Amino acid sequence: MTEWPIFLQEERQKVEAEMEIFIEKNTNDDHLKKSMLYSLQAGGKRIRPLLLLTTIASFGKKASLGDYQVAASLEMIHTYSLIHDDLPAMDNDALRRGKPTNHIVFGAGMATLAGDGLLTGAFQLLSTAAINDSVKIRLIQLLTQAAGTQGMVAGQALDIASEEKKIALEDLIHIHERKTGALLCFATMAGGLLAQQPESVITTLRQMGVHLGLAFQIRDDLLDVLSTEEKMGKATKKDDQAGKNTYPGLLGVKKSEEALTNELQAAHLLLNQMGNEFDKTNMTHFLNLFSLERGLS
C-alpha cells in the first residue's frame, strides 16, 4: 500500500483534528455524535482535502487555520455521501474501509441523520472559517454547486436512473463528471482561490480536477473488477450485479486502463502548463497516486 509523503500525512492529521473539534463542539446529541465520528474516524484516503492543501502549498503558501477548516468541510461532505451511499435504499453496502458501515452499527435512521449532520455541519464550518469573506462566499457558492443538484447529487441521480440500462460513453462521462469529479474540481479550484490565484489559473485548476475526477472513477471501476474485498476494505464485483454502468462494463478492462492513462496524461499536461511559481513536486506525486498499479493509502 502506497504511503502518502510526510507533508501529506501531517496535513491529513490537521484536517482530521479540525473535523473532530467541530463535531465535538457543535453536536448536542451524544448518539448522533458517535455515529458521525464513527464514519469520520473510520480511516479513508482524504484525497479531496489533501488535493486542496497540495494545491495551496504548490503556490508557495503555508496553509492557515482557515485553509484547514475549508479542507475539513470538504471531507465532511464526502463522508456524508459515503454514509448515504451505503444505505439499504442506495447501494446497500455492509462494509466500508474494512469496517461495518454506519447503518449496520447505528441503524438506517441514525445513519441518515449522521449524514445530514455532516452535510449541514460542513457548511456551518465553512461559513465560519477564518478566511477572507469574499473568498468565503465564493467557496460556499462553489461547494453548494459541487455537492448539490448541479454536481454530486445530480450525478448520483443520473447513476440511479441509468441502472439496468445500456448508456453511451459520453453519458457515463457526464454522470461521473458530476458524481465523482465535482468535489475534486472544487478541491483544486478552492486551493487556487485560497492561494489568491487569478481566474485564468482557477480555470486551469478546474480542468485538472475534471481529468482527476474521471481518472479516479475509472480506477475505482477497474478495482471493483480486479481487486479483492480484503484489499479494498469493501465488497467488490458489485457494480455488475447491481446493473450499474461502469467503464469496464462499457469498454472492457484493457480500454478502461487506456482511458485511465489518458486522463492522467491530460492532468499532467495541464500541470506542466503551470508557471514557474507553481511547485509541481507534491502535485506530481499526488497525480501518480491515482494510477491503478501504485494504489492509494
Secondary structure, 3 states (H helix, E strand, C coil): CCCCCHHHHHHHHHHHHHHHHHHHHHCCCHHHHHHHHHHHCCCCCCHHHHHHHHHHHHCCCCCCHHHHHHHHHHHHHHHHHHHHHHCCCCCCCCEECCEECHHHHHCHHHHHHHHHHHHHHHHHHHHCCCCCHHHHHHHHHHHHHHHCCCCHHHHHHHHHHCCCCCCCHHHHHHHHHHHCHHHHHHHHHHHHHHCCCCHHHHHHHHHHHHHHHHHHHHHHHHHHHHCCHHHHCCCCCCCCCCCCCCHHHHHCHHHHHHHHHHHHHHHHHHHHHCCCCCCCHHHHHHHHCCCCCCCCC
